[in-house]
Each structure stands twice: as C-alpha cells, then as structure tokens.
Amino acid sequence: MSARKPHAQIEKYYGDEAGKQQYLRSLFDLAAPYYEGIAKWGWLGTGGRYRVWALKRAGLKPGMRLLDVAAGTGPTARAAAEILGSADGITCLEPSAGMIAEARKTLSCTFVQAGADDMPLPSGEFDFLSMGFALRHVEDLRGAFSEFIRVLKPGGKALILDETVPKRGLRRFFMKLYFKHVLPAFTRMFTRSRPAQEMMDYYWETLERMVEPEVVLQAMREAGFTEVRHHLIAGMFSEYSGIKAS
C-alpha cells in the first residue's frame, strides 16, 4: 500500500480509487437520513461537546472564517458555530448530496459539493480548517493536505479529528466489539436500513486498516504544514494539527 493512501483498498466494497469515491457518495446519500440519529445514540450524545472542546483548544475564535471539510450532516460545523457565534463565516465542503441536504436542516452556512482532494475554492481564504472523523475517505493524504494548505491563509490552522484503534489491550477489545458488532447491529435494528448498517460496517473496516498516526503527520509535513502535532485522547481519539507558514 502506498503510504500516501489512508488505508488499503477494500475490494468487497469497491475495485479501485475511482470506485471508492463513487461507492462512498452512493452509500452516504442513502444513509444520510439516519446519520444524525446514529451519531446521537451511538456516541451517547457526547460528540458535539467533544468537538466544541477540541476546536476551542485548537484556537478557533469568533471572527475567524472556517472551512469544514467532509462536513457530513454538519456536527463539526455546528460545534464551530457555537464558538463563532453564528454559521455566517463557515463553509461546509461535502461530496454527498444526501449529507448536504441533511446539514441544511440545521445550518445556514455556505455549502460546496466536492471532495477534499480537489476543492473548488479560492486560495488563502480561510483562517481555520476542520475535518471531523473522515480522513479515511480521502484518496491521497498528501494531496488532500496540499489542498488544505492552499485554501488556508498564512498562519491559518488545520485540525483533523479522527479515531485510532489501539494495537492491543482492553481498549482495542472493547472498541472492536462495539464498532464491529454492536453498533452495526443496533443501527440495522433501529433504522431498518441496509445502507445505514453498511455505513457502520464500513466505518469499522476503515478504522481497523487506517495508517499509523506518524504516516499522517509525515504527509502533513510533506504538504507544507509546520508545527505538526498529534494529540491522543483516551488512547483512541486522534487530533492532528498543523499551521500554514506565514
């Protein structure tokens, strides 16, 4: 596997990188109406509070212009709006039309339908860039990070939130039990949606195959980020950050 890819190809879902993006858009379009519900009970309602806490610690402040990449139904953008005071300065970038339709129900910001690897946005536009739990969906780590650098203003900061599966121990055991078996089963039970269950099956498989944090950090450095850091919370929640040189 190329070190520039977030994880190895998963042939049971798609055949190549072009197939990956087509598969993801179709899957998330179909599962989008159920995503908010899954996120609320699947993460016990803690996701929003954690995002606000992480964004504040990373330096998001009122008056900043923020780009939320792979925005989904808008959980990270909503957390940012709480800090900024409104969603007026937020742009949500998301490839799935279904996810955008759901996000519009709770957010009055700018929406752009596109992927992280090729963003139809002007250079030097944003003070802050966020990405919440979607890094595994990009095609090329360095390519996506180069785009992140391009759209940030000099001195702008990127914060990428994700999950990292522990290599061993009880944390790994319980994380695998929950995300591989319990969450997909409960998702199918409560939503009666095959695409929603498949979305959660796919979530675990990509988590388990995700490259090591050092690979992510190296790709950020190669793209041009400075002050690149990785902060691990509770042994499983990864926060990657970097700054565009002034």
URWO-V947919 format. One record per residue. N is the residue number from 1. SS is DSSP state (H for helix, E for strand, - for the rest). PHI is phi in radians with two decimals (none if undefined). BURIAL is b if it has 9 or more other C-alpha atoms within 8 Angstrom, else e. Layout:
N_SS_PHI_BURIAL, N_SS_PHI_BURIAL
//
This chain:
1_-_none_e, 2_-_-1.12_e, 3_-_-1.17_e, 4_-_-1.51_b, 5_-_-1.61_b, 6_-_-1.20_b, 7_-_-2.83_b, 8_-_-1.18_e, 9_-_-1.05_e, 10_-_-1.94_e, 11_-_-1.16_e, 12_-_-1.16_e, 13_-_-1.85_e, 14_-_-2.75_b, 15_-_-1.68_b, 16_-_-2.68_e, 17_H_-1.11_b, 18_H_-1.09_e, 19_H_-1.17_b, 20_H_-1.07_b, 21_H_-1.16_e, 22_H_-1.14_e, 23_H_-1.07_b, 24_H_-1.11_b, 25_H_-1.08_b, 26_H_-1.14_b, 27_H_-1.09_b, 28_H_-1.26_b, 29_H_-1.05_b, 30_H_-1.28_b, 31_H_-1.56_b, 32_H_-0.93_b, 33_H_-1.08_b, 34_H_-1.77_b, 35_H_-1.11_b, 36_H_-1.08_b, 37_H_-1.11_e, 38_H_-1.06_b, 39_H_-1.11_b, 40_H_-1.25_b, 41_H_-1.52_e, 42_H_-1.22_b, 43_-_-1.98_b, 44_-_1.00_e, 45_-_1.25_b, 46_-_-1.64_e, 47_H_-1.03_b, 48_H_-1.13_b, 49_H_-1.12_e, 50_H_-1.11_e, 51_H_-1.08_b, 52_H_-1.05_b, 53_H_-1.05_e, 54_H_-1.16_e, 55_H_-1.13_b, 56_H_-1.11_b, 57_H_-1.09_e, 58_H_-1.38_e, 59_-_1.88_e, 60_-_-1.18_b, 61_-_-2.41_e, 62_-_-0.94_e, 63_-_1.69_e, 64_-_-1.41_b, 65_-_-1.74_b, 66_E_-2.08_b, 67_E_-1.92_b, 68_E_-1.79_b, 69_E_-1.57_b, 70_-_0.97_b, 71_-_-1.20_b, 72_-_1.05_b, 73_-_-1.50_b, 74_-_1.77_b, 75_H_-1.09_b, 76_H_-1.27_b, 77_H_-1.13_b, 78_H_-1.15_b, 79_H_-1.10_b, 80_H_-1.13_b, 81_H_-1.09_b, 82_H_-1.11_b, 83_H_-1.36_b, 84_H_-1.30_b, 85_-_1.72_e, 86_-_-2.89_e, 87_-_-1.70_b, 88_-_-1.06_e, 89_-_-1.66_b, 90_E_-1.87_b, 91_E_-2.03_b, 92_E_-1.82_b, 93_E_-1.84_b, 94_-_-2.70_b, 95_-_-1.34_b, 96_-_-1.59_b, 97_H_-1.12_b, 98_H_-1.12_b, 99_H_-1.16_b, 100_H_-1.09_b, 101_H_-1.04_b, 102_H_-1.24_b, 103_H_-1.12_b, 104_-_-1.09_b, 105_-_-1.23_e, 106_-_-2.18_e, 107_-_-2.30_b, 108_-_-1.96_e, 109_-_-2.19_b, 110_E_-1.51_e, 111_E_-2.01_b, 112_E_-2.27_e, 113_-_-1.56_b, 114_-_-2.98_b, 115_-_-1.67_b, 116_-_-1.25_b, 117_-_-1.40_b, 118_-_-2.66_e, 119_-_-1.66_e, 120_-_-1.40_e, 121_-_-2.30_e, 122_-_-1.21_e, 123_-_-1.33_e, 124_-_1.09_b, 125_-_-1.73_b, 126_E_-2.13_b, 127_E_-1.46_b, 128_E_-2.58_b, 129_E_-2.26_b, 130_E_-2.14_b, 131_E_-2.55_b, 132_E_-1.90_b, 133_-_1.01_b, 134_-_-2.46_b, 135_H_-1.05_b, 136_H_-1.14_b, 137_H_-1.58_e, 138_-_-1.30_b, 139_-_-1.47_b, 140_-_-2.57_b, 141_H_-1.04_b, 142_H_-1.14_b, 143_H_-1.09_b, 144_H_-1.13_b, 145_H_-1.17_b, 146_H_-1.13_b, 147_H_-1.17_b, 148_H_-1.06_b, 149_H_-1.03_b, 150_H_-1.05_b, 151_H_-1.46_b, 152_E_-1.40_b, 153_E_-1.28_b, 154_E_-0.95_e, 155_E_1.51_b, 156_E_-1.23_b, 157_E_-2.11_b, 158_E_-1.97_b, 159_E_-2.23_b, 160_E_-2.03_b, 161_E_-1.71_b, 162_E_-2.76_b, 163_E_-2.01_b, 164_-_-2.18_b, 165_-_-1.33_b, 166_-_-1.02_b, 167_-_-1.27_e, 168_-_-2.78_e, 169_H_1.56_e, 170_H_-1.15_e, 171_H_-1.03_b, 172_H_-1.11_b, 173_H_-1.01_b, 174_H_-1.26_e, 175_H_-1.12_b, 176_H_-1.15_b, 177_H_-1.00_b, 178_H_-1.27_b, 179_H_-1.37_b, 180_H_-1.53_b, 181_H_-2.03_b, 182_H_-1.21_b, 183_H_-1.10_b, 184_H_-1.05_b, 185_H_-1.15_b, 186_H_-1.15_e, 187_H_-1.05_b, 188_H_-1.15_b, 189_H_-1.12_e, 190_H_-1.46_e, 191_H_-1.69_e, 192_-_0.96_e, 193_-_-2.05_b, 194_H_-1.12_e, 195_H_-1.06_b, 196_H_-1.13_b, 197_H_-1.13_b, 198_H_-1.10_b, 199_H_-1.04_b, 200_H_-1.35_b, 201_H_-1.06_b, 202_H_-1.12_e, 203_H_-0.98_b, 204_H_-1.16_b, 205_H_-1.07_b, 206_H_-1.31_b, 207_H_-1.04_b, 208_H_-1.16_e, 209_H_-1.70_e, 210_-_-1.05_b, 211_-_-1.10_b, 212_-_-1.16_e, 213_H_-0.90_e, 214_H_-1.11_e, 215_H_-1.16_b, 216_H_-1.10_b, 217_H_-1.08_b, 218_H_-1.13_e, 219_H_-1.12_b, 220_H_-1.13_b, 221_H_-1.10_b, 222_H_-1.10_e, 223_H_-1.34_b, 224_-_2.05_b, 225_E_-1.24_b, 226_E_-1.96_b, 227_E_0.84_e, 228_E_-1.29_b, 229_E_-2.43_b, 230_E_-2.23_b, 231_E_-2.08_e, 232_E_-1.84_b, 233_E_-1.83_e, 234_-_0.98_e, 235_-_1.30_e, 236_-_-2.60_b, 237_E_-1.80_b, 238_E_-1.69_b, 239_E_-2.14_b, 240_E_-1.79_b, 241_E_-2.46_b, 242_E_-2.83_b, 243_E_-2.14_b, 244_E_-1.42_b, 245_-_-1.00_b, 246_-_-1.28_e
//
